[in-house]
């Protein structure tokens, strides 16, 4: 009996140690997925709240101010045209109680000039561009912008048509698609395995189960994007005082189970982009606990990590050396030291001040690229930069009097 107990304990111990090792270092078992693009800011429905949702004007605005990805929704008309619209029934968006699938594209009514933003209380979007666009128009207008496509209905023809458009415009490397529905995602992957897919709800639940049982490090994952709303969004959409205690408990439990830094770090190390979504009424949000903009600068849908909010400071007490540097996104600062950041491999780059060997630096929690570290300067006049850090103003807030 003692031998059986010893065997069980040793087996369990070996399993736990192996699981912990592979959770921290998944590259020992899995080859990381090749990220075709990196996404930090997502324009949900083209940035609904700043323009009428899912319109060309909204998409143009988002791209002009620097979004990393357009998120949009697709439906199929009666004459099999793939259109960009969130709702199948147009009552909310146009005031006319009719379904997109019952009309030809030429028969679609225009959007109302003012729409409620469904994911934000007391928020409206307005605009003059009220035409429902075709998906191919988006592809033609923004050939180099990543697009996140939500296949809104379980329709084989719609999935096939979207796949054909992606292939026609050679956008497999710039497109991700899926839905919360497992069957839709399965059909998408079967139709075109070259287009990255999102985690559906069923797979998210499985992911959480595998994580807490220690099995996740051993299981292959085909999805390349995990987009999950932060549970706190529900409290913003509803009136907390009217929620029952059990409803609040469920939200709290979901927050505890889903928002795990170890889970996000593991997926990121496997090349899976993790996007925790928090809807905001304003494009910017300032955290009182960190010296960064923790959300996207241009959309109502922000890419943040709960772990990010728990940072204390990015820099030490007096790290600032020079404030007149130029980064890839505008003004930048040179720091003597920083904390809570990781450093990538060094590579040679020709900057404004000549050839340097630099390494990108990123947030340890959300993996957002913040700037770079000067590893080596090839010109003697630039040697003072070696070992120091550039952080771009776009990723900072100044609350201590810097100029």
C-alpha positions as CSV (number, residue, x, y, z in Angstrom):
1,X,0.0,0.0,0.0
2,X,2.8,2.3,0.9
3,X,4.4,1.6,-2.5
4,X,1.3,2.5,-4.3
5,X,1.0,5.8,-2.3
6,X,4.7,6.6,-3.1
7,X,4.1,5.9,-6.8
8,X,1.1,8.1,-6.9
9,X,2.9,10.9,-5.0
10,X,5.9,10.7,-7.2
11,X,3.8,10.6,-10.4
12,X,1.7,13.6,-9.3
13,X,4.8,15.5,-8.3
14,X,6.5,14.8,-11.6
15,X,3.4,15.9,-13.5
16,X,3.1,19.1,-11.5
17,X,6.8,20.0,-12.0
18,X,6.7,19.2,-15.7
19,X,3.5,21.2,-16.1
20,X,5.0,24.2,-14.2
21,X,8.1,24.1,-16.3
22,X,6.3,23.9,-19.6
23,X,3.9,26.6,-18.5
24,X,6.8,28.9,-18.0
25,X,8.9,27.7,-20.9
26,X,6.4,26.4,-23.5
27,X,9.1,26.6,-26.2
28,X,10.5,23.4,-24.9
29,X,7.5,21.5,-26.3
30,X,5.8,23.9,-28.8
31,X,7.2,26.0,-31.6
32,X,5.8,29.6,-31.1
33,X,3.4,30.7,-33.8
34,X,4.8,33.2,-36.2
35,X,3.0,36.5,-35.5
36,X,2.1,38.0,-38.9
37,X,1.3,41.4,-37.2
38,X,1.1,42.8,-33.7
39,X,-2.1,44.4,-32.5
40,X,-2.3,46.8,-29.6
41,X,-5.2,49.0,-30.6
42,X,-8.4,47.7,-32.1
43,X,-11.1,49.8,-33.6
44,X,-14.3,48.1,-32.6
45,X,-16.8,48.5,-35.4
46,X,-14.4,51.0,-36.8
47,X,-14.3,53.0,-33.6
48,X,-18.0,53.3,-32.9
49,X,-18.7,56.4,-30.8
50,X,-16.4,58.5,-32.9
51,X,-18.2,57.9,-36.1
52,X,-21.2,55.8,-37.2
53,X,-20.3,52.2,-36.6
54,X,-19.0,50.0,-39.5
55,X,-18.9,52.8,-42.0
56,X,-16.1,53.8,-44.4
57,X,-15.8,57.1,-42.6
58,X,-15.2,55.3,-39.3
59,X,-12.6,53.0,-40.8
60,X,-10.8,55.9,-42.4
61,X,-10.7,57.9,-39.2
62,X,-9.4,54.9,-37.2
63,X,-6.6,54.2,-39.8
64,X,-5.7,57.9,-40.0
65,X,-5.1,58.2,-36.3
66,X,-3.0,55.0,-36.2
67,X,-5.2,52.0,-35.3
68,X,-3.5,48.6,-35.5
69,X,-6.6,46.7,-36.5
70,X,-10.1,47.2,-37.8
71,X,-12.8,45.1,-36.2
72,X,-16.0,44.6,-38.2
73,X,-19.0,42.4,-38.7
74,X,-20.2,40.7,-41.9
75,X,-23.5,39.6,-43.3
76,X,-24.7,38.4,-46.7
77,X,-27.4,40.1,-48.8
78,X,-30.0,38.4,-51.0
79,X,-27.8,38.8,-54.0
80,X,-24.8,37.3,-52.1
81,X,-22.9,40.5,-51.5
82,X,-20.8,40.5,-48.3
83,X,-21.6,43.7,-46.4
84,X,-20.2,45.2,-43.2
85,X,-22.9,45.5,-40.6
86,X,-23.3,44.4,-37.0
87,X,-27.0,43.6,-37.1
88,X,-28.7,41.1,-39.4
89,X,-32.0,42.9,-38.7
90,X,-31.7,46.6,-39.5
91,X,-34.4,48.0,-37.1
92,X,-31.9,49.4,-34.6
93,X,-29.5,50.9,-37.2
94,X,-31.8,52.1,-39.9
95,X,-35.3,52.3,-38.3
96,X,-36.6,49.8,-40.8
97,X,-37.6,46.3,-39.6
98,X,-36.0,44.3,-42.3
99,X,-33.2,41.7,-42.5
100,X,-30.1,42.1,-44.7
101,X,-30.5,38.6,-46.1
102,X,-34.0,39.6,-47.5
103,X,-32.7,42.5,-49.5
104,X,-30.3,43.0,-52.4
105,X,-27.4,45.3,-51.8
106,X,-28.9,48.1,-53.8
107,X,-32.0,47.9,-51.7
108,X,-30.3,48.3,-48.3
109,X,-31.5,51.4,-46.4
110,X,-29.0,53.9,-45.0
111,X,-28.0,54.1,-41.4
112,X,-29.7,56.6,-39.1
113,X,-27.7,59.7,-38.6
114,X,-27.4,59.0,-34.8
115,X,-27.0,55.6,-33.2
116,X,-26.7,54.3,-29.7
117,X,-23.4,52.7,-28.9
118,X,-24.7,49.3,-27.7
119,X,-21.6,48.5,-25.5
120,X,-21.5,51.8,-23.6
121,X,-24.2,53.4,-21.5
122,X,-25.5,56.8,-22.5
123,X,-23.2,57.0,-25.6
124,X,-24.1,57.8,-29.1
125,X,-22.3,57.9,-32.5
126,X,-23.1,60.3,-35.2
127,X,-21.9,60.9,-38.8
128,X,-22.8,61.9,-42.3
129,X,-21.5,58.7,-43.9
130,X,-24.6,56.4,-43.4
131,X,-24.0,53.9,-46.2
132,X,-23.5,50.2,-45.4
133,X,-20.2,49.3,-47.1
134,X,-19.1,46.1,-48.8
135,X,-16.3,44.1,-47.3
136,X,-14.3,44.4,-50.5
137,X,-14.4,48.2,-50.2
138,X,-12.7,47.9,-46.9
139,X,-10.0,45.6,-48.3
140,X,-9.4,47.9,-51.3
141,X,-9.3,51.1,-49.2
142,X,-6.9,49.6,-46.5
143,X,-4.7,47.0,-48.1
144,X,-2.1,47.0,-45.4
145,X,-4.4,47.3,-42.3
146,X,-5.1,44.1,-40.3
147,X,-8.8,43.3,-40.1
148,X,-10.7,41.3,-37.5
149,X,-13.9,39.8,-39.1
150,X,-16.8,38.6,-37.0
151,X,-18.9,36.1,-39.0
152,X,-22.2,37.0,-37.4
153,X,-24.4,34.2,-38.7
154,X,-23.9,30.5,-39.3
155,X,-24.1,30.7,-43.1
156,X,-21.9,28.5,-45.3
157,X,-22.2,30.8,-48.3
158,X,-21.2,33.8,-46.2
159,X,-18.1,32.0,-44.8
160,X,-17.1,30.9,-48.4
161,X,-17.6,34.4,-49.8
162,X,-15.5,36.0,-47.1
163,X,-12.8,33.4,-47.6
164,X,-12.8,34.1,-51.3
165,X,-12.5,37.8,-50.8
166,X,-9.6,37.4,-48.3
167,X,-7.8,35.1,-50.9
168,X,-8.6,37.5,-53.8
169,X,-7.0,40.4,-52.0
170,X,-4.2,38.2,-50.7
171,X,-4.9,39.2,-47.1
172,X,-4.5,35.8,-45.3
173,X,-1.6,37.4,-43.4
174,X,-3.6,40.4,-42.4
175,X,-6.9,38.9,-41.4
176,X,-8.3,37.0,-38.4
177,X,-11.8,35.7,-38.3
178,X,-14.2,33.8,-36.1
179,X,-17.2,34.1,-33.7
180,X,-18.2,33.2,-30.2
181,X,-20.0,30.2,-31.8
182,X,-17.9,27.0,-31.9
183,X,-19.6,25.7,-35.1
184,X,-18.9,28.9,-37.0
185,X,-15.3,28.9,-36.1
186,X,-15.0,25.3,-37.1
187,X,-16.4,26.1,-40.5
188,X,-14.1,29.0,-40.9
189,X,-11.1,27.0,-40.2
190,X,-12.2,24.2,-42.5
191,X,-13.0,26.7,-45.3
192,X,-9.6,28.4,-45.2
193,X,-7.0,27.1,-42.7
194,X,-4.6,29.9,-43.8
195,X,-6.6,32.6,-42.1
196,X,-5.9,32.8,-38.3
197,X,-8.9,32.1,-36.1
198,X,-10.1,33.5,-32.8
199,X,-11.0,31.5,-29.7
200,X,-14.7,30.9,-29.5
201,X,-16.6,30.8,-26.2
202,X,-16.4,27.0,-25.9
203,X,-12.7,27.0,-26.5
204,X,-12.1,29.8,-24.0
205,X,-13.9,27.7,-21.3
206,X,-11.8,24.7,-22.3
207,X,-8.6,26.9,-22.2
208,X,-9.4,27.9,-18.6
209,X,-10.1,24.3,-17.6
210,X,-6.8,23.1,-19.1
211,X,-5.0,25.9,-17.4
212,X,-6.2,25.1,-13.9
213,X,-5.7,21.3,-14.3
214,X,-2.2,21.9,-15.5
215,X,-2.8,20.3,-18.9
216,X,-2.6,23.4,-21.0
217,X,1.2,23.2,-21.5
218,X,0.8,19.8,-23.1
219,X,-2.0,20.6,-25.5
220,X,-1.5,22.0,-29.0
221,X,-3.5,25.2,-29.8
222,X,-4.5,26.2,-33.3
223,X,-6.0,29.6,-32.5
224,X,-3.8,32.6,-32.9
225,X,-5.9,35.3,-31.1
226,X,-7.6,35.3,-27.8
227,X,-10.0,38.2,-27.4
228,X,-11.9,38.2,-24.2
229,X,-13.8,41.1,-22.6
230,X,-12.8,42.0,-19.1
231,X,-15.7,41.0,-16.9
232,X,-15.8,44.5,-15.4
233,X,-17.4,45.6,-18.7
234,X,-20.7,44.1,-17.5
235,X,-20.7,46.5,-14.6
236,X,-20.4,49.4,-17.0
237,X,-23.2,48.2,-19.2
238,X,-25.6,47.6,-16.4
239,X,-26.5,49.5,-13.2
240,X,-24.5,47.7,-10.4
241,X,-27.0,48.7,-7.8
242,X,-29.7,46.8,-9.6
243,X,-27.6,43.6,-9.9
244,X,-28.2,40.7,-7.6
245,X,-25.5,39.4,-5.3
246,X,-25.3,36.2,-7.3
247,X,-24.7,38.2,-10.5
248,X,-22.0,40.2,-8.9
249,X,-20.4,37.0,-7.6
250,X,-20.4,35.5,-11.1
251,X,-18.6,38.6,-12.5
252,X,-16.1,38.5,-9.7
253,X,-15.5,34.7,-10.3
254,X,-15.0,35.2,-14.0
255,X,-12.6,38.0,-13.3
256,X,-10.6,35.8,-11.0
257,X,-10.5,32.9,-13.3
258,X,-9.9,34.7,-16.6
259,X,-7.6,37.6,-15.8
260,X,-4.5,35.5,-14.9
261,X,-1.1,36.8,-15.8
262,X,0.4,33.3,-15.9
263,X,-2.1,32.3,-18.5
264,X,-1.6,35.3,-20.7
265,X,2.2,35.0,-20.4
266,X,2.0,31.3,-21.5
267,X,-0.1,32.1,-24.5
268,X,2.0,35.0,-25.5
269,X,5.1,32.8,-25.3
270,X,3.4,30.4,-27.7
271,X,2.9,33.2,-30.2
272,X,-0.8,33.7,-29.4
273,X,-1.9,37.3,-29.1
274,X,-3.9,38.0,-26.0
275,X,-6.3,40.9,-26.2
276,X,-8.3,41.8,-23.1
277,X,-11.1,44.1,-24.1
278,X,-12.4,47.0,-22.0
279,X,-14.9,49.3,-23.7
280,X,-14.4,53.0,-23.0
281,X,-16.4,56.1,-23.7
282,X,-13.3,58.1,-24.2
283,X,-10.3,57.3,-26.4
284,X,-7.8,57.8,-23.5
285,X,-7.7,56.5,-20.0
286,X,-5.2,57.5,-17.4
287,X,-4.3,55.1,-14.6
288,X,-3.4,56.7,-11.3
289,X,-1.0,53.9,-10.6
290,X,1.2,53.8,-13.7
291,X,3.0,56.2,-16.0
292,X,1.5,54.8,-19.2
293,X,-1.5,55.1,-21.4
294,X,-2.9,51.7,-20.6
295,X,-5.4,51.7,-23.5
296,X,-5.6,52.3,-27.2
297,X,-5.4,55.9,-28.2
298,X,-8.0,55.9,-30.9
299,X,-10.9,53.5,-30.3
300,X,-13.6,52.6,-27.9
301,X,-12.2,49.1,-27.7
302,X,-9.0,49.1,-25.8
303,X,-6.3,46.5,-25.5
304,X,-5.2,46.3,-21.9
305,X,-4.3,43.7,-19.4
306,X,-5.5,43.7,-15.8
307,X,-1.9,42.9,-14.8
308,X,-0.9,46.2,-16.4
309,X,-3.1,48.2,-14.0
310,X,-1.3,46.8,-11.1
311,X,2.1,48.4,-12.1
312,X,3.5,50.8,-9.5
313,X,5.8,52.8,-11.7
314,X,7.5,52.4,-15.0
315,X,10.6,54.4,-14.1
316,X,12.6,55.1,-11.0
317,X,12.5,58.3,-9.1
318,X,14.9,60.4,-11.3
319,X,15.6,58.4,-14.4
320,X,14.9,61.1,-17.0
321,X,18.0,62.3,-18.9
322,X,16.8,64.0,-22.1
323,X,13.3,64.9,-23.2
324,X,13.9,66.0,-26.8
325,X,14.3,62.6,-28.6
326,X,12.3,61.5,-31.6
327,X,10.7,58.0,-31.6
328,X,8.9,56.2,-34.3
329,X,5.6,57.6,-33.1
330,X,6.8,61.2,-32.3
331,X,8.4,62.7,-29.3
332,X,10.3,60.4,-27.0
333,X,12.4,60.5,-23.7
334,X,15.8,59.1,-22.9
335,X,15.9,57.3,-19.5
336,X,18.9,56.1,-17.5
337,X,16.9,53.2,-16.1
338,X,13.4,51.7,-16.3
339,X,11.6,48.9,-14.4
340,X,8.8,46.4,-15.2
341,X,10.0,46.1,-18.8
342,X,11.4,43.2,-20.9
343,X,14.1,43.5,-23.5
344,X,14.1,41.8,-26.9
345,X,17.1,40.8,-29.1
346,X,19.5,43.5,-30.3
347,X,19.6,44.4,-34.0
348,X,21.3,47.1,-36.0
349,X,19.1,50.0,-37.1
350,X,19.8,53.3,-38.9
351,X,18.2,56.0,-36.7
352,X,18.2,59.7,-37.2
353,X,21.5,60.0,-35.4
354,X,23.2,57.1,-37.3
355,X,23.7,53.4,-37.0
356,X,23.0,51.8,-33.6
357,X,22.5,48.3,-32.2
358,X,19.2,48.5,-30.4
359,X,16.7,46.1,-28.7
360,X,13.0,46.7,-28.4
361,X,11.7,47.1,-24.8
362,X,8.2,46.0,-23.9
363,X,5.8,45.9,-21.0
364,X,6.4,42.8,-18.9
365,X,2.6,42.4,-18.4
366,X,0.9,43.2,-21.6
367,X,3.9,42.9,-24.0
368,X,3.3,46.3,-25.5
369,X,6.4,47.7,-27.2
370,X,7.4,50.9,-25.4
371,X,10.6,51.9,-27.2
372,X,14.1,50.5,-27.3
373,X,17.4,50.2,-25.5
374,X,20.6,51.4,-27.0
375,X,23.0,48.4,-26.8
376,X,25.8,49.9,-29.0
377,X,26.5,53.1,-30.8
378,X,28.8,53.0,-33.8
379,X,29.6,56.7,-33.7
380,X,31.8,58.1,-30.9
381,X,29.5,61.1,-30.5
382,X,26.6,58.8,-29.7
383,X,28.3,56.6,-27.1
384,X,26.6,58.3,-24.2
385,X,23.4,56.5,-25.2
386,X,24.7,53.0,-24.6
387,X,22.8,51.1,-21.9
388,X,20.1,53.8,-21.8
389,X,16.4,53.5,-22.8
390,X,14.1,55.4,-25.2
391,X,10.4,55.4,-24.2
392,X,8.0,57.1,-26.6
393,X,5.6,59.8,-25.3
394,X,2.7,58.0,-26.9
395,X,3.0,55.3,-24.2
396,X,3.4,57.7,-21.2
397,X,1.6,60.3,-19.2
398,X,3.4,63.1,-17.5
399,X,2.2,63.8,-14.0
400,X,5.3,65.1,-12.3
401,X,6.0,68.3,-14.1
402,X,8.1,67.1,-17.0
403,X,8.3,69.5,-20.0
